[in-house]
Amino acid sequence: MSSPATRSRENTKARLLEAAAQVFAEVGLDGASVEAVCERAGFTRGAFYSNFDSKDELFLTLAAGVADARVAAVRTRVEQMRADGELADDCDPTDLVQQIMELGSDDRLGVMLMSEIRIRALRDPQFGEAYLAQEREMVASIARIVEDIVEAAGTLRLRLPATDAARMLMILWEGMTVRGAMAGRDDAALRHSGGEELGRLVELLVES
């Protein structure tokens, strides 16, 4: 059981992250100053720096939360489909991927946040290194989900290693959601367009 001090610290961190997301949505990454985040969360700079070393760390943590939520939504859907017997030997992998992704947690704010963070990573090598480390963790998580689906379906076979397939799926998904956001699509439409393109890629990656 966590102590009251630990719970208080976790609550402070969560409120700072929530405030950072709100400020980012209004003014973008560069405009989301430490002061603005603290003011929105109702904390002092001291409270901020007791939880984060810098604004960069704050937004990397926020980006990790976006990525984790995406992966968690996909894993939950896969586990439900497994329990319902939808990952059977005769399942259609293209239709399967579309069903999974269209019930994900992606939204326009997450797309904007990740896009600005990638720009920051391009400009700052140290920040870029930290971002790539996070990305490798996400690819590994997606690869495990891919392996679980292949194992559950039984008759599916990948044409390349799961990690390579996961990286290709992630890159395509991110590209399509960015373009969907540019086109002004709502959250549901973002997931639908990305799911369609992923389905086409799966046809190339899978032997059934």
N, C-alpha and C positions, 0 to 999 in steps of 0.2 A: 504494500500500500504506500502511495506517495505521501510525503509530508505536506503540511499546509504551505510551507515555504516553496516547495517544488511546484505545487499546484498554482500558487500565486505567480511564480515565474512563468509557468506555461501559459497562464491566462494573459499575462502582460505581453508575452511574445505573440500569442494569437491575435490580440487586439492590435498590436503594431502591424502585423501582416495584413489584417483586414483593412486597417487604415491606409496602408501602403497601396493596396489594390484600388481603393476608392480614389485616392489622390492620383495614382497613375492613370485611371480611367478619365480623369478630368484634365490633366496637364501633361501626361506622358512621362517617360522615364527621366529625362533631364530636368523637367520642371518639378518632379516629386522630391523636394528637398527633405533632409532629415527634420528640419523645423516644421515643415508642413505636415509630415507624417505624425510627428509627436503631438502637434496641436490637434490634429484630427482624432488621435487616439486618446488624448487627455493625459499625456505623460510628459515628463521632462526629458531633456537630452540625456541626462544621467540614466534614466530608465532605458532609453534606447541603447546606449553604449554598454549597458550591462547585459544586453541580449545579442547585440550585433556589433562587429568591429567597424563596420562601414555601411554606407548605402548599398555598395556593391554586394555585400554579403546578404543584406536584407532582400534584394531583388533576386539574387540567386536562390535564396530560400523560398521566395514566393514562386519562382519559376519551377523549382523542384516540386512544390505543392501542386501546381498545375499538371505537371507530368505524372506525378503519383496518382492524382485523381483520375486522369485519363486511363492509366494502366489498371487501376483498381476497378473502374467501371467495366472495362473489357473483361477482366478476370472474373468479375461477378457474373457477367452475362454468360461467359463460357461455362462456368460451374453450373449455372442454372440449366443451360442447354444440355450439359452432360447428365444432370439429374433427370431431365425430362426425356432422355433418350434421343435427343436431336442430333447427337454426334455419332450417328450410326454408320455402318459400312457403306451405305448407299447415299450418304449426304452429298450435296452439291457444294464443293468448297467455295465457289464464287458467291452463291447465295448465302452461304454460312458467314463469310466475311462481311457481306453487306448488312446482314442482320445484326452482327456483333457491333459493328462500328456505328451504325445509326442509332444505337442506344447508348452511345458514349457520353462523355461530359464536356466535350469541346464547346466553346462559345467564342463570340467575337472578342471579348475582353482578353481571354487567354491567348488568342491568336495575335492580338496587338502586343501583348506583353512579351511573348516569346520572340516576335519579330524585332522589337526594339532591343531586347537583350542580345540577340544575335548581332545586331549592328554594333552594340557596345563591345561585344566579344571580338569583332573584326578590328576595332580601333585599339584595343588594349590587350596585348598578348597574355598578360597574367590573368586577366578576367576571362579571356578566351580559353586558357588552359583549364580553368575551373569549370567553365561551361561544358567543354568537351568531356571532362570527367563525369559530369552529371549525365551527359548524353550517353556515354558508354554504359552507365548503370541502367538507363532506360532501355537501351537496346537489349541488354542482358535480360531484363524483365520481360520484354516482348518476345524474345527468343524462347524463354521458358513457356510462355503461353502458346506459342506456335508448336513447340514440342508436345505440349499437353493435348492440343487439338489433334495432331497427327497420331499420337498414341491412342487417343480415345476413338478416332474414326477407324483405325485399323487398316484400311486399304489405301490411305493416302501416303504418298512418298514425296519428299522434297527433292528438287533437282540440285540443290546446293545446301550448304550448312545452315542450320536454323539461325545462327547469328547474322549471316549475310542476308538471309531472307528478311529477318527482322529489321535490319538497317535499311534495306530497300523499301519495305513497307512504310517505315517511319518517315523516310525522306519524301516519298510520294504523298503520303497523308498530309504532312506539313505543307508541302507545296500547294496541294489542292485546297486546303483550308485557307491559306493566305490569299489565294486567288478568289476564292468564294467570298471572303471578307471584303476584298477590294470591289467585288461586284455588288456589295450591299446585301448579301443573302443573310437571312436570319439564322439562328443557331441550328434549327432542325435542317434547314437547307444546306448549311455548311457540312453537316455530318452526312447528308444524303449524297452530295456531290463527291465527297471524299470516298465514301463507301463504294460508289460505282467504279471509280478509277482503281481502287484497291482490288476490286473483283477482277478487273481485266489483268492486273499484274499477277494475281494469284493463278490465273489460267496458265501463265508462263512459268510459275515457280513450282507448281504441283503436278505430280503424276498420280492419276487415280486408277 
